[in-house]
Amino acid sequence: MRPKKLMVQTGVQILKATVGIRSNARDLLPKFPLRSEVKSLLTDFRDMIEIPYSAKLDGQIVLEDKPSAAAFFERSNRRALFRGPLRKFEAQASDLRYSFWGNLGFLYRFILYLLEERHQIYSLHACGLYDEKKNILYIAAGGAGSGKTVYLLSGIANGLKLFSTETVVYECQGKKIIWFKGSLVDNVRLGTLVHDFPQFLPRLDQPSSPGQVWQKKIALDLASHQCARDTLIQPDVVILFPRIEAGRKGFLVTAFEDKRPAAKAVFDNLSQKIAETIILYDRLVVCGLDDAGLAEARWKSARQLVENASVVQIASVLSGPADCWGHLLESS
């Protein structure tokens, strides 16, 4: 796992996780500052900070560009090696979200792994919204298409403050749960803004035709709507698992009365990204980063979360976009 003559190196920090990066090609290193764009890690995390390289950081990534070599990937716990015509892969990729530094790529998942393995910090695939007056954190959890963006934008429109657009991160400290502010940029379909939330539509350099608005996503910067606090210690918490269907009328909420299936739903959400196998650059197969020890600790954390006294409601919600909050904001 030690390629020779590595000439350039840097380090990155996201939340408490740190990663050293070494390469024989400078243009393969991440570029700072990050840009607010669809492929950016700013849609996953609040920030990525450049730090000095050290072999003692939480994790290590080695990128060895060899134009004539076959593509190769190897990971041993907290160390990962990529070898092959990596610069060519970068230039020819169809979707740079699935790249080393893309928002669906390797570093994103490696950070989730390191946060769990080194720091016992867990990441819900969810958006978070905060009621500053009532001290309530609302979490809408789910995969792509579940309705997180609808909850995000309608929540802000209803006076809630943004806590995270895509990844809601927490740490259990005894009987207290600490929540960390997350990403402030969200990838939103242009059609969602045009038809449902025009008040959030930014000025576009090249307006899309009506037939293209549902095909195009933009990175929507919502930092102006963020809550004032960077961490929340033991707020009241409402966790929702939404299913939003266009054209549906009404609002149906089903509470998890039994905490066992609630813990299972939280565990499944926590595991989704860290366990998923992906294809980088249309070529490199990267298996999920999960293992039995991590999964067992995550299951324990999921149970701790749902059983904590601060979690006042866990429920599934079925509604249309206009009715997604129902009576929740009034009754909480």
QUIVEN-V909009 format. One record per pair of residues at least 24 apart in sequence whose C-alpha atoms are under 7 Angstrom apart, sorted by the first residue. I is the first residue (numbers start at 0). J is the second residue. D is the distance in whole Angstrom. If there is no record, write none. Layout:
i: <I	I>
j: <J	J>
d: <D	D>
This chain:
i: <0	2	8	9	9	9	10	10	10	10	11	11	11	11	12	12	12	12	13	13	13	15	16	16	16	16	17	17	17	18	18	18	18	19	19	19	19	19	19	19	20	20	20	21	21	21	22	22	22	23	23	24	27	29	35	36	37	37	37	38	38	38	38	39	39	40	40	41	41	42	42	42	42	42	42	42	43	43	43	43	44	44	44	45	45	45	57	70	88	89	92	92	97	97	97	98	98	104	108	108	111	112	112	116	119	120	120	120	121	121	121	121	122	122	122	122	122	123	123	123	123	123	124	124	124	124	124	125	125	125	126	126	126	126	126	126	127	127	127	127	127	128	128	128	128	128	128	129	129	129	129	129	130	130	134	134	135	135	135	136	136	136	136	137	137	137	138	138	138	139	139	139	139	140	140	141	141	145	145	145	146	146	146	149	150	160	160	160	161	161	161	162	162	175	175	176	176	177	177	177	177	178	178	178	179	179	179	180	180	183	183	183	184	184	184	184	185	185	185	186	186	186	186	187	187	187	187	188	188	188	188	189	189	189	189	233	234	235	235	235	236	236	236	236	237	237	237	237	238	238	238	239	239	239	239	240	240	240	241	241	241	242	242	242	243	243	243	243	244	244	245	245	246	247	247	248	248	249	249	249	250	250	250	250	250	251	251	251	252	252	252	252	253	253	253	254	254	254	255	255	258	261	261	262	262	262	265	266	266	266>
j: <80	63	52	50	51	52	49	50	51	52	47	48	49	50	47	48	49	50	46	47	48	114	57	110	113	114	56	57	58	56	57	58	59	52	53	54	56	58	59	60	59	60	61	60	61	62	61	62	63	63	64	64	86	100	218	218	186	217	218	95	96	101	102	101	102	101	102	182	184	102	165	182	183	184	185	186	102	165	166	182	166	181	182	181	182	183	113	283	280	280	280	281	278	279	280	279	280	279	272	273	273	273	288	293	170	168	169	170	168	169	170	269	166	167	168	169	269	166	167	168	268	269	165	166	167	268	269	165	166	167	151	163	164	165	166	167	161	162	163	164	167	154	159	160	161	162	163	159	160	161	162	226	159	160	234	235	234	235	236	234	235	236	237	236	237	238	237	238	239	238	239	240	241	239	240	240	268	241	242	243	241	242	243	320	323	224	225	226	224	225	226	225	226	232	233	232	233	230	231	232	233	230	231	232	229	230	231	229	230	220	221	222	218	219	220	221	218	219	220	216	217	218	219	216	217	218	219	213	215	216	217	213	215	216	217	309	309	309	310	311	309	310	311	312	310	311	312	313	312	313	314	313	314	315	316	314	315	316	315	316	317	316	317	318	317	318	319	320	318	319	319	320	319	318	319	318	319	318	319	322	317	318	322	323	325	316	317	318	314	315	316	317	314	315	316	313	314	315	313	314	305	305	313	301	302	305	301	297	298	301>
d: <6	7	6	7	6	5	6	5	5	5	6	5	5	5	6	5	6	7	7	5	7	7	6	6	6	6	5	5	6	6	6	5	5	5	6	7	6	6	5	6	6	5	6	6	5	6	6	5	6	6	7	7	7	7	6	5	6	6	5	6	5	5	5	6	5	6	5	6	6	7	7	6	7	5	5	7	6	6	6	5	7	5	4	5	4	6	7	7	6	7	5	6	7	5	6	5	6	7	7	6	6	6	7	7	7	7	6	5	6	6	6	7	6	6	4	7	6	6	5	6	6	5	6	5	7	6	7	5	5	6	7	5	5	5	6	6	7	5	5	6	6	7	6	6	5	5	7	6	5	6	6	7	5	6	6	6	6	5	6	6	6	5	6	6	5	6	6	5	6	6	5	6	7	6	5	6	7	6	5	6	6	6	5	6	7	6	5	5	6	4	6	6	6	7	6	6	5	7	6	5	6	5	5	6	6	5	7	5	6	6	5	5	6	5	4	6	6	5	7	6	5	5	6	5	6	6	7	6	6	4	6	6	6	6	7	6	6	5	6	6	6	5	6	7	6	6	5	6	6	5	7	6	5	6	7	6	5	6	6	5	6	6	5	7	6	5	5	6	6	5	5	7	6	6	5	7	6	6	7	6	6	5	6	7	6	6	5	6	6	6	4	6	5	5	6	6	4	6	6	5	7	7	7	5	5	6	6	7	6	5>
